[in-house]
């Protein structure tokens, strides 16, 4: 009887239905993953021959954190010989590796995202307002805004504390501040890109005119990025050069002895009398040549760009005006064909037109002796001497012997 009772109780227990439990499932995306507006803050600063672009772009919440400090940075930036001097940086700012077509890159850490501050430059045209308008309208498109016909496309004048750095032949120009916010059409929810994957939504669009795309790994931890960079470098072809693969150059002696140690990719014979020049993040080597009261500068960089466009840009730098196509054609016809480090190269000796040389003072007239050596992946080695016409002409043979000694 007891067994029957136990069996009955067991069967009864098994037939009872489980209670219904109601769950509340959120239908909104968490704030950290929700789609967010894109904000860009940027500055365009004039120099005698260039326009300099400083640009910061990313999630609005991240840019909001860094915008005030960024504006102070560009308002106080100083230039030396036409290039920005980047001194001490705020604690959350760190210089990052060299990138093609940039003067410098700075990583800025925020609670939301690691931002990429890009610094680049273009040759300056006579029509400053048009240059500003075209670039700002392009930037507006990057954040999902339509172009505007307003002056400077709605940008404002920047209170740049260093003022102008113009020469007598350059029209005055205002430093420009850009602050725009929008929603790119392709943005959507970052859940597809995932902060957990290390993406930096909206920050991958190129900044500054003529600039290469930003680092696609910008949102990853620095240690991870370093590992990726090292792996990428190890896979590069031997002749593939970029600013992130800068050859080491040892300090050169005043004598004409062979320069560089066996592990260095860049070797050369320094002509007698050539002095150490001013280095920067883009320069593989630099020299000051000729008399100290009228020196010329010799630089070596590796960069991308169209050969013809670079020659036209150089010609524009010494003329301070637009260059007709037929003049560029003539420069290519006159170019000296050379063999440098086993590669075909072209050397261009560019002088100001005779009528300009006659009216300019000896100090004002500038010449360029520039050589381009094509590398792989649309890159080239640029070896350029810039300075007073007389100095450039006097150093012509030394420059030729230097070019012939180059090995990389």
N, C-alpha and C positions, 0 to 999 in steps of 0.2 A: 504493500500500500504506500509505503514511504517512497519506493522507487517510482511508482506511477505519479505521485505528487511532484517529485523532482522533475520528471520528464515533462509534465504539464507546465510547470513554471518555466522551464527552459524554452519550450516551444512558444509560450506566450511572450517571453522576453525577445525572442528573435523576430517576432512578427510586428513589434512596435516600430513606427516610422521615426527616422532621425529628425530632430528639430530643424526647422528652417532658420538659417542665419543670414541676415542681410548685411552686405558690405557697402560702404560708401566709397566709390572709386572717383578720384578727382579727374575732371575733364579739362582742366587748364594746365598748360605747360609750366613747370616750375620756373621761377624767375631767372635762375641761373642758366636755363636752357632756352628761354623764350627768344624769339626773333627780336633784334634790337636795331635801332637806328645806327647808321654809320656817321661818324663825325670826322672831319678833316680840318686840321689847323696847319697853316703853311705860311711861309714868308718868301718873298722874291726880293733880293737885294742887289742893287746895281753896283758894278765896278766899271772901270774904264773900258774894258773890252769884253766883259762877261756879265751874264745875269746868273746869280746864284740862287738855288732853290733849296729850301729847308722844309721838309714835309713830314707830318705825323698823321696817321690815319688808322682807324680801327673802331671797335665797339664804342658807342658814345659814353658808356659808363667808364671805360678805361681811359679814353681821351680826356674826359672831364677831370680825371685825377691829375693828369700831366700837363694840361693845356696852359695853366698859369705859369708854371715853371718853364715850359717851352717858350712862351712869349718873352719872358724875361731873358732867356738864353739868346734869342735872336735879336732882341733889342740891344743887347750889350756885346754882341759878337764883334770882334775886331778883325781887320784884314791886314795882311802883310804881303806886299808884292802881288796883290790881286787875289790872294787865297785866304780863306778864313783860318784864324788861329783858334784851335780847340784846346782850351786849357783844362782846368779842374772841372769835373762834372759833379752833379748832385749824387748822393749815395745810391739811388736806385738806377742811375744811368751808367751803362758800361759800353765802351768802344767794342764793336764787334769786328769780325774779319773783313778784309777787303772784298769788294764785289765789283764786277764789271760795270763800267760807265758811272761809277760813283766816286766822289772825293772821299767820303767817309760814311759810315753807318754806326748808329748808336742804338743799343737795346735799352728799353725803358720798362722796368717791371712795375705792374700795377696788380691789385687784387684780382682783377677780371681777366687780364690778358697781358702778354708781353708785346709791347709796341715796338715798331721799327721806325726810327727817325733816319730819313735819308737826306744826304747832302750831295748835290750835284750841280753842274753848271753847263751853260750853253754860251756860244758866242753871242754877243749883244748886237742887235740891229739898231738902226737909227730911230725906228718907230717904237719907242719903249711902250707906249700905251697899247699898241697892237700886240706886242709880244705878251704883255700881261694878260690882256683880254683873251687871247687864244688859249693860253695855258689854264687860266681860271675856268673858262668854259669847258675845257676838257676835264678838269678836275670835278666840275659840277656833275658831269655825266657819270663819273666814277661813283658818286654817292647818290645817283638816281635823280638829279635835278636837271631841269631844262636849261639850255643856254639863255642868257639874258643880254639885252642891248645896253644895259647900264654901263657907265664908265667903269673900266677894270672888271666888268662882269659882277659888280656889286662888292668887290673887295675894297678895303680901306687903306689909307696911308699908315705906315708903321712908324712909330716914334723911335727910329733907329739912332741910338746915341752917338755912334761913330760918324754920322753924317755922310756926306757924299765923298766918293773917292774917284773923282773924275779928272780927265785932262782937258786941255783947252779945246780940243776938237770934238769932245763928247757932249751932246746935249744933256742938260740936267735931267735927272729922273728921280722919282720918289720910291723909297722902299715900300713894299706892299705887304699887307696882312690879310690873310684869307681865313675865314672861319665859316664852314658850311656843314650842314647836317641834313641827311636824307636817308632814303631806304632804297638801295639798289634793287632793280627789278628782279634779279636772280637770287636775292638773299634768302628768303624763307627762314625756316627754323634751323638754328644751329644744331638741333638734335641729329641732323643728317651728318654733320661734320664733327660734332662731339668734342666738347672741351676735354673729355677723357682721352680722346685721341691726340690731343695736343695741337689741334688746329687753331689758327688765329683768324677767325672769320673776318672777312672784309679787308684784311690787312695785306692781302697778297697782290694788290694792284700796284703797278709801278708808280713811283713818285718822282716828281721833277721831270723836266722835259728831256726827252731823249734817253730816258733811264731804262735799264733792264728791270724785269720783274723783281719784286722783293723776295727775300728768302722764304721758300715754302715751308721751312722748318722753324719759322720764327717763334712759334708758340711752344716749342719743346724746351725742356730743361737744357741749360748750357752744356752739361756733360754729354747729353745725348746728341746735341748738335755737333759738338766737337768730334764725337765718334763717327757721325755720318760724314763730316767733312774729311776726316782722315781716310775713311774708306773710299770716298769719291776720289780723293787725290791719288790714292794708290792705284786706281783703275784708269787714270788719265793716260792718254797716249804720250810718248816721250816728248813730242813737239807741241803738245797742247799747252798753251799758256793763258792764264787769266790772272786777274789781280789777286785771287785767292791762292795762286800758285806762284808767288813772287820769288824769283831766284835770289839767293843770298849773295850779297856783294861785300867783299871785305874792304876795309879802309885802304884807299889807294895812296901810294907814295908819290912824292913830287917827281921822282925819276921816271924814266920810261920803262921800268921793269914790268914784267908780266904781273898782272893783278889777279887776285882771287886764289883760293885754295882748291885742291882737287875736288872737294865736295860741292863747290859753287857752280851753278849752271851758267852764270854770266861772267865772262872773262874778257879783258881788254888790255891794251897798252895805253897808258895815260900819256898824252903828249907833254913835253917839257913845258912847265909854266902854268899848266892847268891846276886850278885850286879846287879844294872841296867846295861843293855847292850846297844849296839849301834843299834838304830832303823833305818829302811828304809821304803820305800813305800810298800814293799812286806811283811814286817815282822809284825806279830800280837803281838809278844812279843820277847824280847831278854834279855839275862843275861850273865854276866861274872862270871865264877865260878872257884874255886880252888885258889891256891896261886897267888898273883898279879904279881910275876916274871915269872910265867909259867901258865897263865890262859887258860881255855877252854871257848868256846862260845856256848851258848845254844840259838837256834832260833826256832820259830814256824811260819810256813807259810802255806797257803792254795794254792794249785796249781794242775794242771792237769799232766798227764803223766803216762806211763806204769810202774807198780811196779818193774818188773824185770829190766827194763832199768835204773831206778833210783838207784837200789842197785848196778848194775854194774858200774854206774857212780861214786857212792861213793867209791867203791873199787878202781876204777882207780885214784881217787883223792889222796888216801893214798899210792898207789903203784907207781904212776906216770908212768904207763905202761898199756898196754892192759891186760884185765882180761880174762882168759880162761873160757869157759862156765861151765866146771866142778867145777871151784872155786865158780862161782855164784850159782850153784846148791847146793854146800856144805853150802854156807851162808844161803840159804833158809831152809836147813835141821836143821841148828843150831839156827835159829831164835826163839826167845821167843814169845809164843802166849800170848796175853794179852787182857783184856777187858777195853777199855777206853771210858768213857762217853756213855756206853751202846753199843759200837760198837766193833767188833773184830779188833784187831790190831796185827802187828808183829814188834818186836824189834830186830834190827841187831847191834851187837857189832863187829865192823870191825877193826882189828888190822893189821899192816903191817906184811908181812911174817917174820918169825924168822930170816932168813938170812939177811934181810934188817934192822931189828931192831938192829942186832948185829953190823952192819957196820955203821949205822947212828948215829949221835950224839943224845943225849937225847933231844936237842932242835929241831932237824930236823924231828924226827919220829912223825908222826901224826896218830891219831886214830879217828874213828867216832862211836858214839853211836846214831843210828838213828831209829826212830819209825814212821811207816806209818799207818794212820787210814783212811780207805776208806770212802768217802762221796758219795753223789749222783752226777750224770752227769760226771762220770769219773774223779772226783776231789778227792783229799786226803789231810788230814792234816799231815804235816811233822814236827816232833819234833826232832831236831838234835843237838847233842853236838859234837863239833869238837875241837881238841886241842892236846897237848902233850900226848903221850901214858899214862904216869904215872898219869897225872891229870884226864884223862878220866876214867881210871880204879879206881882211888880213889873216884870219884864222882858217881860211879855206883849205890849205894844204894840211894843216894839223887835223882838221876835221876829217879829211879824206883818209889819212893814215889811221885815225882812231876807228873809223868805220871799217876799214879793212882788217883791223885787229880783233874786232868783236867776234866772240864765240858764245853761243847759247844753245 
